[in-house]
Amino acid sequence: MVLLLLFASVMKADGTVKKTELNVVKQFLVRTFGEEGALEALQLLKEFLKQNYNVAEISQQASLYFNYSQRTELVHLLFMIAAADGLVSESEINVIHTAARNLISQSDFESI
């Protein structure tokens, strides 16, 4: 669930959720959870997109569930979602940076 909350936060950071962003998330969910699991996750994501969340708290929870390598991959994925429309906005970077503070080192964030 923390993954979906972070995905939703990045997707709506610039004020609009784009189909290209949704496609990146959908591809990840299908690869990770299969078709059926992805459909369930997408239903949850749809609800999460209607609300606002504290990204720092969510990422702090995520840091408890994932090892460092997985957290680094998560930050990469958040950037992939943000870049899906061809432009990473300042608001998207801010959301990702807020999450990354609890997930990875500053130097790893900068290298991404």
Backbone torsions as a table, in degrees:
resi	resn	phi	psi	omega
1	MET	NA	-37.2	179.9
2	VAL	-61.8	-34.0	176.5
3	LEU	-59.5	-49.1	-177.9
4	LEU	-63.1	-36.9	178.2
5	LEU	-65.7	-40.7	176.9
6	LEU	-67.9	-42.1	176.9
7	PHE	-57.0	-48.5	-178.4
8	ALA	-60.9	-41.0	-179.0
9	SER	-62.8	-41.4	179.1
10	VAL	-71.4	-42.8	-176.4
11	MET	-59.2	-37.0	-176.4
12	LYS	-102.0	6.2	-177.7
13	ALA	-59.5	-35.7	-178.0
14	ASP	-91.6	7.9	175.3
15	GLY	97.4	-15.2	178.2
16	THR	-139.7	139.8	175.5
17	VAL	-95.0	121.2	-175.9
18	LYS	-102.2	151.2	-179.9
19	LYS	-60.1	-35.9	179.5
20	THR	-63.1	-37.3	177.1
21	GLU	-67.0	-43.8	178.6
22	LEU	-61.2	-37.2	179.3
23	ASN	-64.0	-40.2	178.0
24	VAL	-62.3	-45.5	179.7
25	VAL	-63.5	-45.5	-178.7
26	LYS	-60.3	-44.6	178.6
27	GLN	-60.3	-43.4	178.3
28	PHE	-62.0	-46.0	-177.5
29	LEU	-64.1	-40.5	178.6
30	VAL	-64.7	-44.8	178.9
31	ARG	-62.1	-37.8	-173.4
32	THR	-85.7	-40.4	-171.8
33	PHE	-118.8	-1.5	-176.6
34	GLY	80.2	171.9	-176.1
35	GLU	-59.1	-49.0	-175.5
36	GLU	-66.3	-44.9	178.1
37	GLY	-63.3	-36.7	179.0
38	ALA	-64.8	-40.7	179.2
39	LEU	-62.1	-42.1	177.9
40	GLU	-63.7	-44.6	-179.5
41	ALA	-63.9	-39.1	179.3
42	LEU	-65.4	-33.2	175.4
43	GLN	-64.9	-43.0	176.4
44	LEU	-63.3	-43.9	179.5
45	LEU	-57.7	-41.6	179.4
46	LYS	-56.9	-41.4	178.1
47	GLU	-71.1	-40.4	-179.2
48	PHE	-64.1	-30.8	-179.7
49	LEU	-67.2	-16.4	-179.3
50	LYS	-85.7	-7.5	-173.8
51	GLN	-126.0	166.4	175.6
52	ASN	-108.7	147.1	-177.1
53	TYR	-133.9	158.8	175.7
54	ASN	-85.4	103.5	-174.8
55	VAL	-61.8	-37.7	179.9
56	ALA	-62.1	-44.2	179.4
57	GLU	-66.2	-41.8	-179.7
58	ILE	-63.9	-44.6	-179.4
59	SER	-67.8	-30.9	175.8
60	GLN	-64.4	-41.6	175.8
61	GLN	-63.3	-42.8	-179.7
62	ALA	-60.5	-35.5	-178.7
63	SER	-64.1	-22.5	178.2
64	LEU	-79.6	-26.2	-174.0
65	TYR	-94.0	-23.0	-172.4
66	PHE	-121.1	147.0	175.4
67	ASN	-77.4	174.0	-173.5
68	TYR	-60.9	-42.7	179.4
69	SER	-60.4	-43.4	178.5
70	GLN	-65.8	-37.5	178.6
71	ARG	-67.1	-37.0	177.0
72	THR	-64.7	-44.0	177.5
73	GLU	-62.6	-36.2	177.8
74	LEU	-62.3	-43.7	178.8
75	VAL	-63.9	-40.5	174.8
76	HIS	-57.5	-45.8	-179.0
77	LEU	-63.9	-39.2	177.8
78	LEU	-61.8	-39.3	176.1
79	PHE	-68.0	-36.4	177.0
80	MET	-62.1	-41.0	177.8
81	ILE	-62.8	-47.4	-178.7
82	ALA	-62.4	-36.2	-176.4
83	ALA	-85.9	-4.3	-174.7
84	ALA	-58.7	-29.8	-179.4
85	ASP	-91.5	6.5	177.2
86	GLY	92.0	-3.8	-178.3
87	LEU	-146.5	128.0	174.7
88	VAL	-99.4	111.7	-176.9
89	SER	-78.0	161.9	177.2
90	GLU	-60.0	-39.2	-180.0
91	SER	-66.0	-36.0	176.6
92	GLU	-67.4	-42.2	177.3
93	ILE	-60.9	-41.6	179.7
94	ASN	-62.1	-42.9	178.7
95	VAL	-63.7	-45.9	-179.2
96	ILE	-64.2	-40.9	179.6
97	HIS	-64.6	-40.2	177.1
98	THR	-59.6	-44.8	178.4
99	ALA	-66.2	-44.1	-174.6
100	ALA	-63.2	-29.0	179.3
101	ARG	-56.0	-32.6	179.9
102	ASN	-95.7	-4.7	-173.8
103	LEU	-109.2	-42.7	-173.9
104	ILE	-140.8	171.7	179.1
105	SER	-73.1	158.9	178.2
106	GLN	-61.6	-39.3	-179.1
107	SER	-66.2	-38.1	176.3
108	ASP	-67.3	-38.8	176.5
109	PHE	-59.6	-47.2	-178.9
110	GLU	-63.4	-34.8	-180.0
111	SER	-71.3	-28.8	177.2
112	ILE	-72.7	NA	NA
